Amino acid sequence: MKILFDLLPIFLFFASFKWAEGHKDLAAQWLTEHLGFAVSGGVVGVTEAPTLLATVVVIVATALQIIVLKALRKPVDKMLWAGLVIVVVLGGLTLWFHDERFIKWKPTLIYWLMAAGFLVTEIVLKRKMLRQMMGGQMDAPDAVWRTLGWAWVLFFGAMGVLNLYVAFNFPTDVWVSFKMWGSLGLTLVFTLAQGVYLSKHMSQAPAEAGGSQ
């Protein structure tokens, strides 16, 4: 459920873009009537309507994620806060300037922030964030965690570059599909590969003292 919750904005971005592609006139009319104040000139054209609608949807979806977590009194991850700031800023620029190039930078900035997070936490501070994310139920030599940390740093860095390559060398609809299926697919494959690597080097963390009493 948490994974689905985290991926919800991506799903909604993809779904709203694809819907607007088939209903460009309706999407442009709705955006012009309801969000014309946020768009330079006050009018949204049919060509740009799919991207602008998807941008509005992802901004709202990201904000709602935080609102829901707050309402449930659950902690809000720092990356979610960062994601909200990035999507509001880049999304706002996309809307105002009718320019999809801004929102196309959003995945790259998120990837690079995550790469920086792993670099500082895992490599510099040596806090084994990966082990904590796994609930502390698995352990392995420090060299293994360091290797995994560097692997995630390089992976997120490369994904940021790949996003820019697809975003600015292919049509927008190709980029949207890549964002939905390509990025998630590559992340899944990489995660599975990391799991296989860890399983070959891990040992079960010792039980808490007195846990059997």
mmCIF file of the C-alpha atoms, coordinates in Angstrom:
data_MODEL
# 
_entry.id   MODEL 
# 
loop_
_atom_site.group_PDB 
_atom_site.id 
_atom_site.type_symbol 
_atom_site.label_atom_id 
_atom_site.label_alt_id 
_atom_site.label_comp_id 
_atom_site.label_asym_id 
_atom_site.label_entity_id 
_atom_site.label_seq_id 
_atom_site.pdbx_PDB_ins_code 
_atom_site.Cartn_x 
_atom_site.Cartn_y 
_atom_site.Cartn_z 
_atom_site.occupancy 
_atom_site.B_iso_or_equiv 
_atom_site.pdbx_formal_charge 
_atom_site.auth_seq_id 
_atom_site.auth_comp_id 
_atom_site.auth_asym_id 
_atom_site.auth_atom_id 
_atom_site.pdbx_PDB_model_num 
ATOM 1   C CA . MET A 1 1   ? 0.000   0.000   0.000   1.00 0.00 ? 1   MET A CA 1 
ATOM 2   C CA . LYS A 1 2   ? 2.850   2.388   0.777   1.00 0.00 ? 2   LYS A CA 1 
ATOM 3   C CA . ILE A 1 3   ? 4.421   1.744   -2.610  1.00 0.00 ? 3   ILE A CA 1 
ATOM 4   C CA . LEU A 1 4   ? 1.108   2.436   -4.357  1.00 0.00 ? 4   LEU A CA 1 
ATOM 5   C CA . PHE A 1 5   ? 0.651   5.568   -2.258  1.00 0.00 ? 5   PHE A CA 1 
ATOM 6   C CA . ASP A 1 6   ? 4.132   6.822   -3.196  1.00 0.00 ? 6   ASP A CA 1 
ATOM 7   C CA . LEU A 1 7   ? 3.570   6.109   -6.895  1.00 0.00 ? 7   LEU A CA 1 
ATOM 8   C CA . LEU A 1 8   ? 0.100   7.657   -7.019  1.00 0.00 ? 8   LEU A CA 1 
ATOM 9   C CA . PRO A 1 9   ? 1.226   11.032  -8.461  1.00 0.00 ? 9   PRO A CA 1 
ATOM 10  C CA . ILE A 1 10  ? 3.070   9.264   -11.282 1.00 0.00 ? 10  ILE A CA 1 
ATOM 11  C CA . PHE A 1 11  ? 0.030   7.144   -12.136 1.00 0.00 ? 11  PHE A CA 1 
ATOM 12  C CA . LEU A 1 12  ? -2.236  10.192  -12.096 1.00 0.00 ? 12  LEU A CA 1 
ATOM 13  C CA . PHE A 1 13  ? 0.173   12.235  -14.209 1.00 0.00 ? 13  PHE A CA 1 
ATOM 14  C CA . PHE A 1 14  ? 0.231   9.464   -16.816 1.00 0.00 ? 14  PHE A CA 1 
ATOM 15  C CA . ALA A 1 15  ? -3.543  8.882   -16.732 1.00 0.00 ? 15  ALA A CA 1 
ATOM 16  C CA . SER A 1 16  ? -4.458  12.572  -16.953 1.00 0.00 ? 16  SER A CA 1 
ATOM 17  C CA . PHE A 1 17  ? -2.009  13.178  -19.793 1.00 0.00 ? 17  PHE A CA 1 
ATOM 18  C CA . LYS A 1 18  ? -3.346  10.243  -21.810 1.00 0.00 ? 18  LYS A CA 1 
ATOM 19  C CA . TRP A 1 19  ? -6.949  11.319  -21.171 1.00 0.00 ? 19  TRP A CA 1 
ATOM 20  C CA . ALA A 1 20  ? -6.222  14.887  -22.255 1.00 0.00 ? 20  ALA A CA 1 
ATOM 21  C CA . GLU A 1 21  ? -4.484  13.639  -25.405 1.00 0.00 ? 21  GLU A CA 1 
ATOM 22  C CA . GLY A 1 22  ? -7.824  12.238  -26.513 1.00 0.00 ? 22  GLY A CA 1 
ATOM 23  C CA . HIS A 1 23  ? -9.835  15.257  -25.296 1.00 0.00 ? 23  HIS A CA 1 
ATOM 24  C CA . LYS A 1 24  ? -7.585  18.209  -26.058 1.00 0.00 ? 24  LYS A CA 1 
ATOM 25  C CA . ASP A 1 25  ? -10.389 20.689  -26.701 1.00 0.00 ? 25  ASP A CA 1 
ATOM 26  C CA . LEU A 1 26  ? -12.160 19.814  -23.453 1.00 0.00 ? 26  LEU A CA 1 
ATOM 27  C CA . ALA A 1 27  ? -8.921  19.909  -21.438 1.00 0.00 ? 27  ALA A CA 1 
ATOM 28  C CA . ALA A 1 28  ? -7.908  23.263  -22.920 1.00 0.00 ? 28  ALA A CA 1 
ATOM 29  C CA . GLN A 1 29  ? -11.356 24.721  -22.229 1.00 0.00 ? 29  GLN A CA 1 
ATOM 30  C CA . TRP A 1 30  ? -11.410 23.507  -18.622 1.00 0.00 ? 30  TRP A CA 1 
ATOM 31  C CA . LEU A 1 31  ? -7.917  24.804  -17.901 1.00 0.00 ? 31  LEU A CA 1 
ATOM 32  C CA . THR A 1 32  ? -8.682  28.166  -19.465 1.00 0.00 ? 32  THR A CA 1 
ATOM 33  C CA . GLU A 1 33  ? -11.918 28.575  -17.500 1.00 0.00 ? 33  GLU A CA 1 
ATOM 34  C CA . HIS A 1 34  ? -10.643 27.421  -14.120 1.00 0.00 ? 34  HIS A CA 1 
ATOM 35  C CA . LEU A 1 35  ? -6.904  28.110  -14.144 1.00 0.00 ? 35  LEU A CA 1 
ATOM 36  C CA . GLY A 1 36  ? -6.552  30.894  -16.658 1.00 0.00 ? 36  GLY A CA 1 
ATOM 37  C CA . PHE A 1 37  ? -5.244  33.158  -13.884 1.00 0.00 ? 37  PHE A CA 1 
ATOM 38  C CA . ALA A 1 38  ? -2.204  30.877  -13.480 1.00 0.00 ? 38  ALA A CA 1 
ATOM 39  C CA . VAL A 1 39  ? -1.362  30.919  -17.198 1.00 0.00 ? 39  VAL A CA 1 
ATOM 40  C CA . SER A 1 40  ? 0.330   33.742  -19.044 1.00 0.00 ? 40  SER A CA 1 
ATOM 41  C CA . GLY A 1 41  ? -2.243  35.254  -21.398 1.00 0.00 ? 41  GLY A CA 1 
ATOM 42  C CA . GLY A 1 42  ? -5.066  33.440  -19.609 1.00 0.00 ? 42  GLY A CA 1 
ATOM 43  C CA . VAL A 1 43  ? -5.651  30.959  -22.441 1.00 0.00 ? 43  VAL A CA 1 
ATOM 44  C CA . VAL A 1 44  ? -4.466  27.346  -22.776 1.00 0.00 ? 44  VAL A CA 1 
ATOM 45  C CA . GLY A 1 45  ? -4.012  25.994  -26.291 1.00 0.00 ? 45  GLY A CA 1 
ATOM 46  C CA . VAL A 1 46  ? -5.093  22.524  -27.338 1.00 0.00 ? 46  VAL A CA 1 
ATOM 47  C CA . THR A 1 47  ? -1.535  21.441  -28.156 1.00 0.00 ? 47  THR A CA 1 
ATOM 48  C CA . GLU A 1 48  ? -0.206  22.164  -24.681 1.00 0.00 ? 48  GLU A CA 1 
ATOM 49  C CA . ALA A 1 49  ? -3.354  21.144  -22.800 1.00 0.00 ? 49  ALA A CA 1 
ATOM 50  C CA . PRO A 1 50  ? -2.320  17.509  -22.030 1.00 0.00 ? 50  PRO A CA 1 
ATOM 51  C CA . THR A 1 51  ? 0.957   18.495  -20.388 1.00 0.00 ? 51  THR A CA 1 
ATOM 52  C CA . LEU A 1 52  ? -0.554  21.400  -18.471 1.00 0.00 ? 52  LEU A CA 1 
ATOM 53  C CA . LEU A 1 53  ? -3.460  19.316  -17.182 1.00 0.00 ? 53  LEU A CA 1 
ATOM 54  C CA . ALA A 1 54  ? -1.120  16.523  -16.089 1.00 0.00 ? 54  ALA A CA 1 
ATOM 55  C CA . THR A 1 55  ? 1.043   19.139  -14.350 1.00 0.00 ? 55  THR A CA 1 
ATOM 56  C CA . VAL A 1 56  ? -1.931  20.471  -12.391 1.00 0.00 ? 56  VAL A CA 1 
ATOM 57  C CA . VAL A 1 57  ? -2.946  16.930  -11.425 1.00 0.00 ? 57  VAL A CA 1 
ATOM 58  C CA . VAL A 1 58  ? 0.520   15.991  -10.149 1.00 0.00 ? 58  VAL A CA 1 
ATOM 59  C CA . ILE A 1 59  ? 0.744   19.178  -8.072  1.00 0.00 ? 59  ILE A CA 1 
ATOM 60  C CA . VAL A 1 60  ? -2.633  18.479  -6.454  1.00 0.00 ? 60  VAL A CA 1 
ATOM 61  C CA . ALA A 1 61  ? -1.848  14.782  -5.946  1.00 0.00 ? 61  ALA A CA 1 
ATOM 62  C CA . THR A 1 62  ? 1.481   15.516  -4.231  1.00 0.00 ? 62  THR A CA 1 
ATOM 63  C CA . ALA A 1 63  ? -0.128  18.103  -1.953  1.00 0.00 ? 63  ALA A CA 1 
ATOM 64  C CA . LEU A 1 64  ? -2.939  15.679  -1.074  1.00 0.00 ? 64  LEU A CA 1 
ATOM 65  C CA . GLN A 1 65  ? -0.404  13.019  -0.111  1.00 0.00 ? 65  GLN A CA 1 
ATOM 66  C CA . ILE A 1 66  ? 1.005   15.312  2.556   1.00 0.00 ? 66  ILE A CA 1 
ATOM 67  C CA . ILE A 1 67  ? -2.453  16.400  3.712   1.00 0.00 ? 67  ILE A CA 1 
ATOM 68  C CA . VAL A 1 68  ? -3.545  12.769  4.111   1.00 0.00 ? 68  VAL A CA 1 
ATOM 69  C CA . LEU A 1 69  ? -0.401  11.833  6.045   1.00 0.00 ? 69  LEU A CA 1 
ATOM 70  C CA . LYS A 1 70  ? -0.847  14.840  8.318   1.00 0.00 ? 70  LYS A CA 1 
ATOM 71  C CA . ALA A 1 71  ? -4.511  13.998  8.884   1.00 0.00 ? 71  ALA A CA 1 
ATOM 72  C CA . LEU A 1 72  ? -3.545  10.443  9.829   1.00 0.00 ? 72  LEU A CA 1 
ATOM 73  C CA . ARG A 1 73  ? -0.802  11.791  12.122  1.00 0.00 ? 73  ARG A CA 1 
ATOM 74  C CA . LYS A 1 74  ? 1.860   9.923   10.191  1.00 0.00 ? 74  LYS A CA 1 
ATOM 75  C CA . PRO A 1 75  ? 5.369   11.262  9.490   1.00 0.00 ? 75  PRO A CA 1 
ATOM 76  C CA . VAL A 1 76  ? 5.964   12.976  6.165   1.00 0.00 ? 76  VAL A CA 1 
ATOM 77  C CA . ASP A 1 77  ? 9.162   11.891  4.470   1.00 0.00 ? 77  ASP A CA 1 
ATOM 78  C CA . LYS A 1 78  ? 11.634  14.684  3.715   1.00 0.00 ? 78  LYS A CA 1 
ATOM 79  C CA . MET A 1 79  ? 11.753  13.618  0.077   1.00 0.00 ? 79  MET A CA 1 
ATOM 80  C CA . LEU A 1 80  ? 7.998   14.098  -0.159  1.00 0.00 ? 80  LEU A CA 1 
ATOM 81  C CA . TRP A 1 81  ? 8.346   17.656  1.132   1.00 0.00 ? 81  TRP A CA 1 
ATOM 82  C CA . ALA A 1 82  ? 11.174  18.237  -1.344  1.00 0.00 ? 82  ALA A CA 1 
ATOM 83  C CA . GLY A 1 83  ? 9.071   16.729  -4.116  1.00 0.00 ? 83  GLY A CA 1 
ATOM 84  C CA . LEU A 1 84  ? 6.197   19.072  -3.298  1.00 0.00 ? 84  LEU A CA 1 
ATOM 85  C CA . VAL A 1 85  ? 8.447   22.133  -3.435  1.00 0.00 ? 85  VAL A CA 1 
ATOM 86  C CA . ILE A 1 86  ? 9.982   21.021  -6.725  1.00 0.00 ? 86  ILE A CA 1 
ATOM 87  C CA . VAL A 1 87  ? 6.682   20.165  -8.403  1.00 0.00 ? 87  VAL A CA 1 
ATOM 88  C CA . VAL A 1 88  ? 5.022   23.404  -7.246  1.00 0.00 ? 88  VAL A CA 1 
ATOM 89  C CA . VAL A 1 89  ? 7.902   25.544  -8.501  1.00 0.00 ? 89  VAL A CA 1 
ATOM 90  C CA . LEU A 1 90  ? 8.513   23.731  -11.780 1.00 0.00 ? 90  LEU A CA 1 
ATOM 91  C CA . GLY A 1 91  ? 4.809   23.070  -12.302 1.00 0.00 ? 91  GLY A CA 1 
ATOM 92  C CA . GLY A 1 92  ? 3.995   26.709  -11.698 1.00 0.00 ? 92  GLY A CA 1 
ATOM 93  C CA . LEU A 1 93  ? 6.609   27.778  -14.243 1.00 0.00 ? 93  LEU A CA 1 
ATOM 94  C CA . THR A 1 94  ? 5.268   25.218  -16.711 1.00 0.00 ? 94  THR A CA 1 
ATOM 95  C CA . LEU A 1 95  ? 1.757   26.625  -16.382 1.00 0.00 ? 95  LEU A CA 1 
ATOM 96  C CA . TRP A 1 96  ? 2.675   30.285  -16.494 1.00 0.00 ? 96  TRP A CA 1 
ATOM 97  C CA . PHE A 1 97  ? 5.062   30.072  -19.446 1.00 0.00 ? 97  PHE A CA 1 
ATOM 98  C CA . HIS A 1 98  ? 3.180   27.312  -21.312 1.00 0.00 ? 98  HIS A CA 1 
ATOM 99  C CA . ASP A 1 99  ? 6.521   25.520  -21.329 1.00 0.00 ? 99  ASP A CA 1 
ATOM 100 C CA . GLU A 1 100 ? 6.735   21.796  -20.647 1.00 0.00 ? 100 GLU A CA 1 
ATOM 101 C CA . ARG A 1 101 ? 10.517  21.919  -20.323 1.00 0.00 ? 101 ARG A CA 1 
ATOM 102 C CA . PHE A 1 102 ? 10.213  22.956  -16.686 1.00 0.00 ? 102 PHE A CA 1 
ATOM 103 C CA . ILE A 1 103 ? 8.146   19.983  -15.540 1.00 0.00 ? 103 ILE A CA 1 
ATOM 104 C CA . LYS A 1 104 ? 10.415  17.635  -17.493 1.00 0.00 ? 104 LYS A CA 1 
ATOM 105 C CA . TRP A 1 105 ? 13.227  18.551  -15.115 1.00 0.00 ? 105 TRP A CA 1 
ATOM 106 C CA . LYS A 1 106 ? 11.238  17.386  -12.074 1.00 0.00 ? 106 LYS A CA 1 
ATOM 107 C CA . PRO A 1 107 ? 12.179  13.647  -12.168 1.00 0.00 ? 107 PRO A CA 1 
ATOM 108 C CA . THR A 1 108 ? 15.837  14.516  -12.692 1.00 0.00 ? 108 THR A CA 1 
ATOM 109 C CA . LEU A 1 109 ? 15.952  16.833  -9.684  1.00 0.00 ? 109 LEU A CA 1 
ATOM 110 C CA . ILE A 1 110 ? 14.238  14.183  -7.541  1.00 0.00 ? 110 ILE A CA 1 
ATOM 111 C CA . TYR A 1 111 ? 16.699  11.511  -8.700  1.00 0.00 ? 111 TYR A CA 1 
ATOM 112 C CA . TRP A 1 112 ? 19.673  13.741  -8.015  1.00 0.00 ? 112 TRP A CA 1 
ATOM 113 C CA . LEU A 1 113 ? 18.366  14.696  -4.576  1.00 0.00 ? 113 LEU A CA 1 
ATOM 114 C CA . MET A 1 114 ? 18.005  11.004  -3.747  1.00 0.00 ? 114 MET A CA 1 
ATOM 115 C CA . ALA A 1 115 ? 21.534  10.347  -5.045  1.00 0.00 ? 115 ALA A CA 1 
ATOM 116 C CA . ALA A 1 116 ? 22.826  13.145  -2.822  1.00 0.00 ? 116 ALA A CA 1 
ATOM 117 C CA . GLY A 1 117 ? 20.888  11.726  0.133   1.00 0.00 ? 117 GLY A CA 1 
ATOM 118 C CA . PHE A 1 118 ? 22.428  8.283   -0.297  1.00 0.00 ? 118 PHE A CA 1 
ATOM 119 C CA . LEU A 1 119 ? 25.881  9.786   -0.823  1.00 0.00 ? 119 LEU A CA 1 
ATOM 120 C CA . VAL A 1 120 ? 25.784  11.825  2.367   1.00 0.00 ? 120 VAL A CA 1 
ATOM 121 C CA . THR A 1 121 ? 24.014  9.252   4.557   1.00 0.00 ? 121 THR A CA 1 
ATOM 122 C CA . GLU A 1 122 ? 25.533  5.987   3.367   1.00 0.00 ? 122 GLU A CA 1 
ATOM 123 C CA . ILE A 1 123 ? 28.995  7.037   2.228   1.00 0.00 ? 123 ILE A CA 1 
ATOM 124 C CA . VAL A 1 124 ? 29.903  10.125  4.230   1.00 0.00 ? 124 VAL A CA 1 
ATOM 125 C CA . LEU A 1 125 ? 28.016  9.632   7.507   1.00 0.00 ? 125 LEU A CA 1 
ATOM 126 C CA . LYS A 1 126 ? 27.995  5.807   7.240   1.00 0.00 ? 126 LYS A CA 1 
ATOM 127 C CA . ARG A 1 127 ? 24.557  5.545   8.841   1.00 0.00 ? 127 ARG A CA 1 
ATOM 128 C CA . LYS A 1 128 ? 23.414  2.488   6.846   1.00 0.00 ? 128 LYS A CA 1 
ATOM 129 C CA . MET A 1 129 ? 20.146  4.053   5.726   1.00 0.00 ? 129 MET A CA 1 
ATOM 130 C CA . LEU A 1 130 ? 19.495  1.026   3.518   1.00 0.00 ? 130 LEU A CA 1 
ATOM 131 C CA . ARG A 1 131 ? 19.617  -1.289  6.520   1.00 0.00 ? 131 ARG A CA 1 
ATOM 132 C CA . GLN A 1 132 ? 17.173  0.949   8.385   1.00 0.00 ? 132 GLN A CA 1 
ATOM 133 C CA . MET A 1 133 ? 14.831  0.989   5.393   1.00 0.00 ? 133 MET A CA 1 
ATOM 134 C CA . MET A 1 134 ? 14.767  -2.804  5.523   1.00 0.00 ? 134 MET A CA 1 
ATOM 135 C CA . GLY A 1 135 ? 13.620  -2.732  9.123   1.00 0.00 ? 135 GLY A CA 1 
ATOM 136 C CA . GLY A 1 136 ? 16.981  -3.742  10.542  1.00 0.00 ? 136 GLY A CA 1 
ATOM 137 C CA . GLN A 1 137 ? 16.139  -7.417  9.997   1.00 0.00 ? 137 GLN A CA 1 
ATOM 138 C CA . MET A 1 138 ? 19.134  -8.079  7.742   1.00 0.00 ? 138 MET A CA 1 
ATOM 139 C CA . ASP A 1 139 ? 22.776  -7.337  8.223   1.00 0.00 ? 139 ASP A CA 1 
ATOM 140 C CA . ALA A 1 140 ? 25.918  -7.647  6.151   1.00 0.00 ? 140 ALA A CA 1 
ATOM 141 C CA . PRO A 1 141 ? 29.542  -6.494  6.291   1.00 0.00 ? 141 PRO A CA 1 
ATOM 142 C CA . ASP A 1 142 ? 30.122  -2.753  6.086   1.00 0.00 ? 142 ASP A CA 1 
ATOM 143 C CA . ALA A 1 143 ? 31.758  -3.175  2.685   1.00 0.00 ? 143 ALA A CA 1 
ATOM 144 C CA . VAL A 1 144 ? 28.519  -4.641  1.319   1.00 0.00 ? 144 VAL A CA 1 
ATOM 145 C CA . TRP A 1 145 ? 26.401  -1.732  2.560   1.00 0.00 ? 145 TRP A CA 1 
ATOM 146 C CA . ARG A 1 146 ? 28.959  0.697   1.169   1.00 0.00 ? 146 ARG A CA 1 
ATOM 147 C CA . THR A 1 147 ? 28.815  -1.019  -2.222  1.00 0.00 ? 147 THR A CA 1 
ATOM 148 C CA . LEU A 1 148 ? 25.019  -0.891  -2.209  1.00 0.00 ? 148 LEU A CA 1 
ATOM 149 C CA . GLY A 1 149 ? 25.111  2.766   -1.222  1.00 0.00 ? 149 GLY A CA 1 
ATOM 150 C CA . TRP A 1 150 ? 27.420  3.659   -4.092  1.00 0.00 ? 150 TRP A CA 1 
ATOM 151 C CA . ALA A 1 151 ? 25.280  1.603   -6.451  1.00 0.00 ? 151 ALA A CA 1 
ATOM 152 C CA . TRP A 1 152 ? 22.180  3.637   -5.539  1.00 0.00 ? 152 TRP A CA 1 
ATOM 153 C CA . VAL A 1 153 ? 24.103  6.902   -5.887  1.00 0.00 ? 153 VAL A CA 1 
ATOM 154 C CA . LEU A 1 154 ? 25.236  5.944   -9.382  1.00 0.00 ? 154 LEU A CA 1 
ATOM 155 C CA . PHE A 1 155 ? 21.825  4.573   -10.321 1.00 0.00 ? 155 PHE A CA 1 
ATOM 156 C CA . PHE A 1 156 ? 19.917  7.702   -9.308  1.00 0.00 ? 156 PHE A CA 1 
ATOM 157 C CA . GLY A 1 157 ? 22.535  9.904   -10.946 1.00 0.00 ? 157 GLY A CA 1 
ATOM 158 C CA . ALA A 1 158 ? 22.265  7.950   -14.193 1.00 0.00 ? 158 ALA A CA 1 
ATOM 159 C CA . MET A 1 159 ? 18.458  7.953   -14.065 1.00 0.00 ? 159 MET A CA 1 
ATOM 160 C CA . GLY A 1 160 ? 18.505  11.737  -13.791 1.00 0.00 ? 160 GLY A CA 1 
ATOM 161 C CA . VAL A 1 161 ? 20.637  11.978  -16.912 1.00 0.00 ? 161 VAL A CA 1 
ATOM 162 C CA . LEU A 1 162 ? 18.499  9.404   -18.745 1.00 0.00 ? 162 LEU A CA 1 
ATOM 163 C CA . ASN A 1 163 ? 15.332  11.348  -17.943 1.00 0.00 ? 163 ASN A CA 1 
ATOM 164 C CA . LEU A 1 164 ? 16.811  14.485  -19.505 1.00 0.00 ? 164 LEU A CA 1 
ATOM 165 C CA . TYR A 1 165 ? 17.916  12.558  -22.576 1.00 0.00 ? 165 TYR A CA 1 
ATOM 166 C CA . VAL A 1 166 ? 14.445  11.125  -23.182 1.00 0.00 ? 166 VAL A CA 1 
ATOM 167 C CA . ALA A 1 167 ? 12.682  14.381  -22.244 1.00 0.00 ? 167 ALA A CA 1 
ATOM 168 C CA . PHE A 1 168 ? 14.592  16.556  -24.695 1.00 0.00 ? 168 PHE A CA 1 
ATOM 169 C CA . ASN A 1 169 ? 15.218  14.125  -27.556 1.00 0.00 ? 169 ASN A CA 1 
ATOM 170 C CA . PHE A 1 170 ? 11.797  12.496  -27.927 1.00 0.00 ? 170 PHE A CA 1 
ATOM 171 C CA . PRO A 1 171 ? 8.180   13.722  -28.183 1.00 0.00 ? 171 PRO A CA 1 
ATOM 172 C CA . THR A 1 172 ? 6.426   14.510  -24.912 1.00 0.00 ? 172 THR A CA 1 
ATOM 173 C CA . ASP A 1 173 ? 4.112   11.502  -25.138 1.00 0.00 ? 173 ASP A CA 1 
ATOM 174 C CA . VAL A 1 174 ? 7.167   9.220   -25.363 1.00 0.00 ? 174 VAL A CA 1 
ATOM 175 C CA . TRP A 1 175 ? 8.669   10.907  -22.299 1.00 0.00 ? 175 TRP A CA 1 
ATOM 176 C CA . VAL A 1 176 ? 5.419   10.486  -20.340 1.00 0.00 ? 176 VAL A CA 1 
ATOM 177 C CA . SER A 1 177 ? 5.313   6.771   -21.201 1.00 0.00 ? 177 SER A CA 1 
ATOM 178 C CA . PHE A 1 178 ? 8.974   6.388   -20.272 1.00 0.00 ? 178 PHE A CA 1 
ATOM 179 C CA . LYS A 1 179 ? 8.334   8.188   -16.978 1.00 0.00 ? 179 LYS A CA 1 
ATOM 180 C CA . MET A 1 180 ? 5.506   5.760   -16.218 1.00 0.00 ? 180 MET A CA 1 
ATOM 181 C CA . TRP A 1 181 ? 6.870   2.448   -17.466 1.00 0.00 ? 181 TRP A CA 1 
ATOM 182 C CA . GLY A 1 182 ? 10.557  2.835   -18.307 1.00 0.00 ? 182 GLY A CA 1 
ATOM 183 C CA . SER A 1 183 ? 11.674  4.507   -15.087 1.00 0.00 ? 183 SER A CA 1 
ATOM 184 C CA . LEU A 1 184 ? 9.616   2.208   -12.873 1.00 0.00 ? 184 LEU A CA 1 
ATOM 185 C CA . GLY A 1 185 ? 10.760  -0.847  -14.800 1.00 0.00 ? 185 GLY A CA 1 
ATOM 186 C CA . LEU A 1 186 ? 14.432  0.057   -14.525 1.00 0.00 ? 186 LEU A CA 1 
ATOM 187 C CA . THR A 1 187 ? 14.034  0.817   -10.819 1.00 0.00 ? 187 THR A CA 1 
ATOM 188 C CA . LEU A 1 188 ? 12.343  -2.545  -10.238 1.00 0.00 ? 188 LEU A CA 1 
ATOM 189 C CA . VAL A 1 189 ? 15.073  -4.449  -12.088 1.00 0.00 ? 189 VAL A CA 1 
ATOM 190 C CA . PHE A 1 190 ? 17.798  -2.575  -10.214 1.00 0.00 ? 190 PHE A CA 1 
ATOM 191 C CA . THR A 1 191 ? 16.075  -3.182  -6.869  1.00 0.00 ? 191 THR A CA 1 
ATOM 192 C CA . LEU A 1 192 ? 15.799  -6.903  -7.581  1.00 0.00 ? 192 LEU A CA 1 
ATOM 193 C CA . ALA A 1 193 ? 19.476  -7.032  -8.548  1.00 0.00 ? 193 ALA A CA 1 
ATOM 194 C CA . GLN A 1 194 ? 20.366  -5.272  -5.296  1.00 0.00 ? 194 GLN A CA 1 
ATOM 195 C CA . GLY A 1 195 ? 18.251  -7.785  -3.384  1.00 0.00 ? 195 GLY A CA 1 
ATOM 196 C CA . VAL A 1 196 ? 20.056  -10.708 -4.996  1.00 0.00 ? 196 VAL A CA 1 
ATOM 197 C CA . TYR A 1 197 ? 23.414  -9.157  -4.200  1.00 0.00 ? 197 TYR A CA 1 
ATOM 198 C CA . LEU A 1 198 ? 22.438  -8.518  -0.584  1.00 0.00 ? 198 LEU A CA 1 
ATOM 199 C CA . SER A 1 199 ? 21.000  -11.997 -0.106  1.00 0.00 ? 199 SER A CA 1 
ATOM 200 C CA . LYS A 1 200 ? 24.383  -13.477 -1.004  1.00 0.00 ? 200 LYS A CA 1 
ATOM 201 C CA . HIS A 1 201 ? 26.148  -11.476 1.675   1.00 0.00 ? 201 HIS A CA 1 
ATOM 202 C CA . MET A 1 202 ? 23.605  -10.947 4.418   1.00 0.00 ? 202 MET A CA 1 
ATOM 203 C CA . SER A 1 203 ? 23.104  -12.641 7.743   1.00 0.00 ? 203 SER A CA 1 
ATOM 204 C CA . GLN A 1 204 ? 20.094  -12.434 9.995   1.00 0.00 ? 204 GLN A CA 1 
ATOM 205 C CA . ALA A 1 205 ? 20.401  -9.643  12.541  1.00 0.00 ? 205 ALA A CA 1 
ATOM 206 C CA . PRO A 1 206 ? 20.751  -11.008 16.066  1.00 0.00 ? 206 PRO A CA 1 
ATOM 207 C CA . ALA A 1 207 ? 17.613  -11.047 18.177  1.00 0.00 ? 207 ALA A CA 1 
ATOM 208 C CA . GLU A 1 208 ? 17.142  -8.358  20.770  1.00 0.00 ? 208 GLU A CA 1 
ATOM 209 C CA . ALA A 1 209 ? 18.598  -9.224  24.142  1.00 0.00 ? 209 ALA A CA 1 
ATOM 210 C CA . GLY A 1 210 ? 15.995  -10.821 26.356  1.00 0.00 ? 210 GLY A CA 1 
ATOM 211 C CA . GLY A 1 211 ? 13.648  -11.212 23.392  1.00 0.00 ? 211 GLY A CA 1 
ATOM 212 C CA . SER A 1 212 ? 13.157  -14.900 24.191  1.00 0.00 ? 212 SER A CA 1 
ATOM 213 C CA . GLN A 1 213 ? 12.359  -14.282 27.804  1.00 0.00 ? 213 GLN A CA 1 
# 
